[in-house]
Amino acid sequence: MSPPATIVTPSLVHELDIVIPTIRNLDFLEQWRPFFQPYHLIIIQDGDPSVKIRVPDGYDYELHNRNDINRILGPKSSCISFKDGACRCFGFLVSKKKYIFTIDDDCFVAKDPSGHEINALAQHIHNLLTPATPFFFNTLYDPYREGADFVRGYPFSLREGVPTAMSHGLWLNIPDYDAPTQLVKPRERNTRSWPADRYVDAVMTIPKGTLFPMCAMNLAFDRELIGPAMYFGLMGDGHPIGRYDDMWAGWCAKVTCDHLGLGVKTGLPYISHSKASNPFVNLKKEYKGLFWQEDMIPFFQSVTLPKECTTAQECYIELSKLVKEKLGLIDPYFEKLSDAMVTWIDAWNELNPMTDGAAMIDQGSTI
């Protein structure tokens, strides 16, 4: 088969950071070298700061461990999770770039059905640099993709689209399942066999008012537009819940995007997820979340933010108040989480004074 059409898009080498949380040597970067080496990496070392993490030669990177987090944030470091992938959001905080791509260290280059390697980063950049259509669904999915367009009946007044704030990629091989599903489907794999429906060659905008379970192992976003809302919560060590960090950020960011008139895309690109975590360990981490999500999701579905909130920071502070008021009734954990959300915004504004208020959106074009 002939190779797929090349995505022609700016590389954004000087405008994008790659954020990687890890507890191990980053040998996986060798496979990503053709795609990642030109970019600056921000590595967040979780766990024991005395352990030396090896990074392959030739990469431009900065590495932060818990000691660095405590030194840079001082008392505000309490909002950054420990012994959990949620620590990655510290990288979002200290980056000075417009865009962020974050990936897990057990993710590798995937291949499309014709056997060609997928440049996931290029696809994410393409997604972020083309508009989104959250207010009216296009049945040909992404109308800005080569060979596609708006279908008959799509309102011309909405065809300009809105800025894309988030690009959510997917995974081949090991699916992103919760612990109960892992236990009943321990051998299930998302293959690249064709024409099976496991590899869906599509990108779509998630409609306004619709939530989704965000996975952070293959994710890119516009830091200037939505960065303050990409806080991964209080998870892991010292907290009663884990493995809900990216979903929490996804729910908060999505309602913020909906309010500000921004778009969220999901679908391409794929990466290959190679390591299945222990379902019994995961169940212990997820246990409370499996119950709490039945209240968290209706909460986010019903959230209405004031029109006066015109930045991601303002939206997030308002969300923190609602979390304490509504979800605090479920468990005292949510009161602590609400306080941490405020601390996160304080830290964001302290380290990013030039972006405070920079994400104002013209809401007059939204419906």
C-alpha positions as CSV (number, residue, x, y, z in Angstrom):
1,M,0.0,0.0,0.0
2,S,1.2,3.5,-0.7
3,P,2.1,5.7,2.3
4,P,-0.6,8.0,3.8
5,A,-0.7,11.6,2.9
6,T,1.7,13.7,4.9
7,I,0.3,16.2,7.3
8,V,1.7,19.6,6.1
9,T,1.6,21.7,9.2
10,P,4.0,24.0,11.1
11,S,6.3,22.1,13.5
12,L,5.9,24.6,16.3
13,V,9.4,23.6,17.6
14,H,9.7,26.9,19.5
15,E,6.1,27.1,20.6
16,L,5.5,23.6,22.1
17,D,6.8,21.7,25.1
18,I,6.5,17.9,25.6
19,V,5.6,17.0,29.2
20,I,6.4,13.5,30.5
21,P,5.7,12.2,34.0
22,T,7.9,9.3,35.0
23,I,9.5,7.1,37.7
24,R,11.9,5.3,35.3
25,N,14.6,5.8,32.7
26,L,13.2,7.3,29.5
27,D,14.5,4.7,27.0
28,F,11.1,4.9,25.2
29,L,12.3,8.2,23.8
30,E,14.6,6.4,21.4
31,Q,11.7,5.2,19.4
32,W,10.2,8.7,19.3
33,R,13.5,10.4,18.4
34,P,12.6,11.2,14.7
35,F,9.5,13.1,16.0
36,F,10.4,14.4,19.4
37,Q,14.1,15.3,19.3
38,P,13.7,18.9,18.0
39,Y,11.4,19.8,20.9
40,H,12.1,20.8,24.5
41,L,11.1,18.2,27.1
42,I,9.8,18.9,30.6
43,I,10.2,15.7,32.6
44,I,8.4,15.4,36.0
45,Q,10.1,12.8,38.1
46,D,7.6,11.2,40.5
47,G,8.7,9.2,43.6
48,D,12.1,9.3,45.2
49,P,14.0,12.4,44.1
50,S,17.4,10.7,44.9
51,V,16.9,8.2,42.1
52,K,18.7,9.4,38.9
53,I,16.5,9.3,35.8
54,R,18.4,8.5,32.5
55,V,17.4,10.5,29.4
56,P,18.8,9.4,26.0
57,D,21.5,11.6,24.6
58,G,20.6,14.4,22.2
59,Y,17.4,15.6,23.9
60,D,17.0,19.2,25.2
61,Y,15.2,18.8,28.5
62,E,14.6,20.0,32.0
63,L,13.9,17.6,34.8
64,H,12.0,18.4,38.0
65,N,11.6,16.2,41.0
66,R,9.7,16.7,44.2
67,N,12.5,18.8,45.7
68,D,12.3,21.2,42.8
69,I,8.5,21.4,43.1
70,N,8.8,22.3,46.8
71,R,11.5,24.8,46.1
72,I,9.7,26.5,43.2
73,L,6.2,26.6,44.7
74,G,6.9,26.7,48.4
75,P,3.7,26.2,50.4
76,K,1.7,26.1,47.1
77,S,3.4,22.8,46.3
78,S,0.7,21.1,48.3
79,C,-1.5,21.3,45.2
80,I,0.8,19.0,43.1
81,S,0.1,15.3,43.6
82,F,2.8,12.8,44.7
83,K,3.2,9.2,43.6
84,D,0.6,9.7,40.8
85,G,0.6,10.7,37.2
86,A,-1.2,13.9,38.2
87,C,2.2,15.3,38.9
88,R,2.5,16.1,35.2
89,C,0.5,19.3,35.6
90,F,3.6,20.8,37.2
91,G,5.1,20.7,33.8
92,F,2.1,22.7,32.4
93,L,2.7,25.2,35.2
94,V,6.4,25.9,34.5
95,S,6.3,25.8,30.7
96,K,6.6,29.1,28.9
97,K,5.3,27.8,25.5
98,K,1.9,28.3,23.9
99,Y,1.2,24.5,23.4
100,I,1.7,21.4,25.4
101,F,1.9,17.8,24.3
102,T,1.9,15.2,27.1
103,I,2.6,11.5,26.8
104,D,3.2,8.6,29.2
105,D,6.5,6.7,29.3
106,D,4.9,3.4,28.3
107,C,3.6,4.8,25.0
108,F,5.3,4.1,21.7
109,V,5.0,5.0,18.0
110,A,2.0,3.3,16.5
111,K,1.5,2.2,12.9
112,D,-1.5,2.8,10.7
113,P,-3.3,-0.1,9.0
114,S,-0.9,0.2,6.1
115,G,2.1,-0.3,8.4
116,H,3.4,3.3,8.3
117,E,4.6,5.0,11.5
118,I,2.3,7.7,12.9
119,N,3.7,11.0,13.7
120,A,1.3,11.7,16.6
121,L,2.8,15.1,17.4
122,A,2.2,16.4,13.9
123,Q,-1.4,15.2,13.9
124,H,-2.0,16.9,17.3
125,I,-0.5,20.2,16.0
126,H,-2.8,19.9,12.9
127,N,-5.8,19.4,15.2
128,L,-4.9,22.4,17.3
129,L,-4.2,24.7,14.4
130,T,-7.5,24.0,12.6
131,P,-10.9,25.1,13.9
132,A,-13.4,23.0,15.9
133,T,-17.2,22.8,15.4
134,P,-18.8,22.3,18.9
135,F,-22.1,23.9,18.1
136,F,-23.3,21.8,15.2
137,F,-22.2,18.2,14.4
138,N,-20.8,17.6,10.9
139,T,-21.5,14.0,9.8
140,L,-18.2,13.9,7.9
141,Y,-16.5,14.6,11.2
142,D,-13.6,17.1,10.8
143,P,-14.6,19.3,7.8
144,Y,-11.2,21.0,7.8
145,R,-9.4,17.7,6.9
146,E,-8.1,17.3,3.4
147,G,-10.8,15.7,1.2
148,A,-13.7,16.7,3.6
149,D,-16.0,19.6,3.9
150,F,-19.3,20.7,5.5
151,V,-22.3,18.6,4.5
152,R,-25.5,19.9,3.1
153,G,-27.6,21.5,5.8
154,Y,-24.7,22.7,7.9
155,P,-25.3,26.4,8.8
156,F,-23.0,28.7,6.9
157,S,-22.9,31.0,9.9
158,L,-21.1,28.3,11.9
159,R,-18.6,27.1,9.2
160,E,-15.8,29.4,10.4
161,G,-15.6,27.3,13.5
162,V,-13.9,28.2,16.8
163,P,-10.4,27.9,18.2
164,T,-9.4,24.4,19.2
165,A,-8.1,24.3,22.8
166,M,-7.6,20.5,23.2
167,S,-6.6,17.6,21.0
168,H,-7.3,14.2,22.6
169,G,-5.6,11.3,20.9
170,L,-6.3,7.5,21.2
171,W,-4.2,4.3,21.6
172,L,-3.6,1.0,20.0
173,N,-2.7,-2.3,21.8
174,I,-3.7,-2.0,25.5
175,P,-6.9,0.0,26.0
176,D,-7.4,2.6,28.7
177,Y,-9.8,0.6,30.8
178,D,-10.9,1.0,34.4
179,A,-10.0,-1.8,36.9
180,P,-13.4,-3.7,36.7
181,T,-13.2,-3.8,32.9
182,Q,-9.6,-4.9,33.0
183,L,-10.5,-7.8,35.3
184,V,-13.2,-9.1,33.0
185,K,-11.3,-8.4,29.7
186,P,-7.6,-9.1,30.7
187,R,-6.5,-10.1,27.2
188,E,-8.4,-7.6,25.1
189,R,-6.2,-5.5,22.8
190,N,-7.0,-2.7,20.4
191,T,-5.3,-4.0,17.3
192,R,-4.4,-2.3,14.0
193,S,-6.0,-5.0,12.0
194,W,-7.9,-3.8,8.9
195,P,-10.8,-3.5,8.2
196,A,-11.7,-4.1,11.8
197,D,-13.1,-1.1,13.5
198,R,-10.3,-0.8,16.0
199,Y,-8.4,1.9,14.0
200,V,-10.9,4.7,13.2
201,D,-9.4,7.1,10.7
202,A,-11.3,10.1,12.0
203,V,-11.1,13.3,14.0
204,M,-14.2,14.9,15.4
205,T,-15.2,17.8,17.6
206,I,-16.9,16.8,20.9
207,P,-20.2,18.7,20.9
208,K,-20.9,21.5,23.4
209,G,-22.5,20.2,26.5
210,T,-21.0,16.7,26.1
211,L,-18.5,15.4,28.6
212,F,-15.8,12.7,27.8
213,P,-13.3,10.6,29.8
214,M,-10.0,12.3,29.0
215,C,-6.9,10.2,28.9
216,A,-3.6,12.0,29.4
217,M,-1.3,9.5,27.8
218,N,-1.7,11.1,24.4
219,L,-3.0,14.7,24.8
220,A,-2.2,18.1,23.4
221,F,-3.7,21.5,24.3
222,D,-3.3,25.2,23.8
223,R,-1.8,26.3,27.1
224,E,-2.7,30.0,26.6
225,L,-6.4,29.2,26.0
226,I,-7.1,26.4,28.5
227,G,-3.9,25.8,30.6
228,P,-5.3,27.1,33.9
229,A,-8.1,24.6,33.7
230,M,-5.7,21.6,33.1
231,Y,-5.2,20.9,36.8
232,F,-5.0,17.1,37.5
233,G,-6.3,17.4,41.1
234,L,-5.2,15.8,44.3
235,M,-4.4,12.2,43.7
236,G,-2.2,9.4,44.9
237,D,-0.1,9.6,48.1
238,G,-2.1,11.0,51.0
239,H,-5.4,11.1,49.1
240,P,-8.3,8.6,48.9
241,I,-8.4,8.3,45.1
242,G,-6.1,7.8,42.1
243,R,-6.4,7.3,38.3
244,Y,-9.0,10.0,38.1
245,D,-6.6,12.9,37.6
246,D,-6.9,13.2,33.8
247,M,-10.6,12.7,33.9
248,W,-11.0,15.4,36.5
249,A,-9.0,17.8,34.4
250,G,-11.0,16.7,31.3
251,W,-14.3,17.5,32.9
252,C,-13.2,20.8,34.3
253,A,-11.5,21.8,31.0
254,K,-14.5,20.7,28.9
255,V,-17.1,22.8,30.8
256,T,-14.6,25.7,30.6
257,C,-14.2,25.3,26.9
258,D,-18.0,25.1,26.5
259,H,-18.4,28.3,28.4
260,L,-15.6,30.2,26.6
261,G,-16.7,29.0,23.1
262,L,-13.6,26.8,22.5
263,G,-13.4,23.4,20.8
264,V,-12.2,20.0,21.9
265,K,-11.2,17.3,19.3
266,T,-10.8,13.6,19.7
267,G,-9.7,10.7,17.5
268,L,-6.4,10.8,15.6
269,P,-3.6,10.5,16.4
270,Y,-3.0,7.0,17.8
271,I,0.0,5.9,19.9
272,S,0.8,2.4,21.0
273,H,0.2,1.7,24.7
274,S,2.4,-1.1,25.8
275,K,2.1,-1.6,29.5
276,A,-1.0,-3.0,31.2
277,S,-1.1,-1.8,34.8
278,N,-2.2,-4.3,37.6
279,P,-6.0,-4.3,37.8
280,F,-6.0,-5.1,41.5
281,V,-3.7,-2.2,42.3
282,N,-5.9,0.0,40.0
283,L,-9.0,-1.1,41.8
284,K,-7.7,0.0,45.1
285,K,-6.8,3.4,43.6
286,E,-10.1,3.8,41.7
287,Y,-12.5,2.3,44.4
288,K,-14.0,5.6,45.7
289,G,-13.9,7.2,42.3
290,L,-16.1,4.4,40.8
291,F,-18.8,5.5,43.3
292,W,-18.1,9.3,43.2
293,Q,-18.2,9.5,39.4
294,E,-21.9,8.8,39.6
295,D,-22.2,12.2,41.3
296,M,-19.3,14.0,39.7
297,I,-20.5,13.5,36.2
298,P,-24.1,14.9,36.8
299,F,-22.4,17.8,38.7
300,F,-20.3,18.8,35.6
301,Q,-23.3,18.2,33.3
302,S,-25.3,20.7,35.2
303,V,-22.6,23.4,35.8
304,T,-23.4,26.9,34.6
305,L,-20.7,29.5,34.8
306,P,-21.4,33.2,35.0
307,K,-21.1,35.4,31.9
308,E,-18.6,37.5,33.8
309,C,-16.1,34.6,33.7
310,T,-14.2,35.4,30.5
311,T,-10.8,33.6,31.2
312,A,-9.9,30.1,32.1
313,Q,-8.7,31.3,35.5
314,E,-12.0,32.9,36.3
315,C,-13.9,29.9,35.2
316,Y,-11.7,27.6,37.3
317,I,-12.1,29.7,40.4
318,E,-15.9,29.6,40.0
319,L,-15.7,25.9,39.5
320,S,-13.8,25.5,42.7
321,K,-16.6,27.3,44.6
322,L,-19.2,25.0,43.1
323,V,-17.0,21.9,43.9
324,K,-16.9,22.9,47.5
325,E,-20.6,23.7,47.6
326,K,-22.0,20.7,45.8
327,L,-19.4,17.9,45.9
328,G,-18.2,18.8,49.3
329,L,-21.5,17.2,50.6
330,I,-20.3,13.8,49.3
331,D,-16.9,13.7,51.1
332,P,-14.5,16.1,52.8
333,Y,-12.0,15.2,50.1
334,F,-13.8,17.6,47.7
335,E,-13.4,20.5,50.1
336,K,-9.6,19.9,50.1
337,L,-9.7,19.5,46.3
338,S,-11.6,22.8,46.0
339,D,-8.9,24.6,48.1
340,A,-6.2,23.0,46.0
341,M,-7.9,24.3,42.8
342,V,-7.6,27.8,44.2
343,T,-4.0,27.2,45.1
344,W,-3.3,25.9,41.6
345,I,-4.7,29.1,40.1
346,D,-2.6,31.2,42.5
347,A,0.5,29.3,41.5
348,W,-0.4,29.7,37.8
349,N,-0.8,33.4,38.1
350,E,2.4,33.8,40.0
351,L,4.5,31.8,37.5
352,N,2.6,33.1,34.4
353,P,1.8,36.7,35.0
354,M,1.8,37.5,31.3
355,T,-0.9,35.0,30.6
356,D,-3.2,36.1,33.4
357,G,-6.3,37.2,31.5
358,A,-4.7,36.5,28.1
359,A,-7.2,33.8,27.3
360,M,-10.2,36.1,27.0
361,I,-12.6,34.9,24.3
362,D,-15.1,36.8,22.2
363,Q,-18.2,35.1,23.5
364,G,-20.4,37.1,21.1
365,S,-19.9,34.5,18.4
366,T,-21.1,31.5,20.5
367,I,-24.6,30.1,20.7
